[in-house]
Amino acid sequence: MTNTSNKHNSSFNYTSRLRRARHRFSLLADKAEDDEIERRIRDGIELSGAIPWILIFAIFIASVGLNINSTAVVIGAMLISPLMGPIMGVGLGVAVYDFKLVKRALFNLGIATLISLVVSTLYFSISPLDNAQSELLSRTSPTVWDVLIALFGGLAGIIGITREEKSNVIPGVAIATALMPPVCTAGFGIATGQWSFVGGALYLYTINCVFISLATIIGIRILRLKPHSFADEKVERRVKISLLMIAMVTAIPSAYLATKLVNEEVFKSTANKFITQEFTFKETQVASSKIDSKTRTIELALVGLPLSQATLQNIEGRLAVANLEGTKIIVHQTNDDKVDVTALKSGVLSDLYLNGQEALRQKDEQVKQLQQELRVKNALFANANDVFAELRAQHPTVSSIFLGQGIDLPTDPNQKQILQLSVRTSEPLSSEDQIRIENWFKVRMKTDAVLLDFLVNQDIVNQKDSSSN
């Protein structure tokens, strides 16, 4: 009977814990009403009134941030960007079979994108800065991480907007997914005639839009929002088929794109690891490397002692072991007329820059240390008159003082600087007065590293007389 009771209690505890865990992670517990969720997303789709002006100013801010290479400014622009609304509207429309909502959201997204391109192109056309900064360059080559950021960001966004209480999730998603910088980068490419920037940036922008919409569809399905009802079954069937076809047309290229980006990242990572492992020599170094995942090519520029043909063949023979079958290695050495001088200069300049940065850091530390020492000395000299006046007030027999810094050798092997106070009096001070003055001086100067000595004026006269004799 006891064993049966224990088994029952154990089963009950397990079920209770499972129920608590399900409640903790339930997305339905604090979900807003379906009508309220739809209202929020539909309101975010509209592009009228103040919204276009906010978008225009946000684009200007983002363009300036990209132009001056300021991450903080770009983040500020993303916080006020209204681009998330139409993208989530597309996902909602597909999820609940609202074809009109999908069309309106896509139309507004197209208008917002066009405004963004025109404004950013206008800015970069009149800007005196036409160099491609790192913030611009990073928006021209999408990676698999951009896909993951857009997907997880979209999931976080749809969960955040469907809660009863509003949260700060949407601004965070806008920053993470970075919708505005790619559009501004495309505008930079149009303004400067660099069409590779336009293609790469719009490619990244499309990735963000597609995967945020897909995440919204997934979120709406999980949250079980009611699909729209239709009065005519034929119309319902036609709308559902149309939306499913749109979803499939979007999802299939997205899956292909994600797979392609993953393969590219894996190839680049494997190639970099191979270069690090195989091209490590005492008298030969890699000045620059270029990895092309499309042609499966690794191009290297080496400096130092040229590697023999046998060594290079041995390295190529290890490509298969490193999962780089079919990869071609192109090596340029110092005895090669085809060596990329620009790449070599870039590598040398990079080393010089890093060394210069380290030297500057060390110099800054030295300057800070010297400034601290100077402040201590200035404070010491500034306190000298006050110390003398306070001593005279306590002990009228004090005639003069000497205040300075020094090192007590050989007492202190660490050679730490201490404060030295020499007190000259007209009459000898008692031991109690000397101890009292020492304790007062420590408190007055806020340090225990002090050295005091007391002299009587008569002793100084006797010392002068003895030296003259």
Secondary structure, DSSP 4 states (H G I P E B T S, - for coil): -HHHHHHHHHHHHHHHHHHHHHHHT-SSTTBPPHHHHHHHHHHHH---TTHHHHHHHHHHHHHHHHHTT-HHHHHHHHHT--THHHHHHHHHHHHTT-HHHHHHHHHHHHHHHHHHHHHHHHHHHH-S-----HHHHTTSS--HHHHHHHHHHHHHHHHHHTBSS--SHHHHHHHHHT-HHHHHHHHHHHHHT-HHHHHHHHHHHHHHHHHHHHHHHHHHHHHTPPPPP-SSHHHHHHHHHHHHHHHHHHHHHHHHHHHHHHHHHHHHHHHHHHHHHHS--SSEEEEEEEEETTTTEEEEEEEESPPPHHHHHHHHHTTTTTT-TT-EEEEE-TT-TT--HHHHHHHHHHHHHHHHHHHHHHHHHHHHHHHHHHHHHHHHHHHHHHHHHHHHHH-TTEEEEEEEEEE-TTT-TT--EEEEEEEEESSPPPHHHHHHHHHHHHHHHT-S-EEEEEEEHHHHHHHHHHHH-
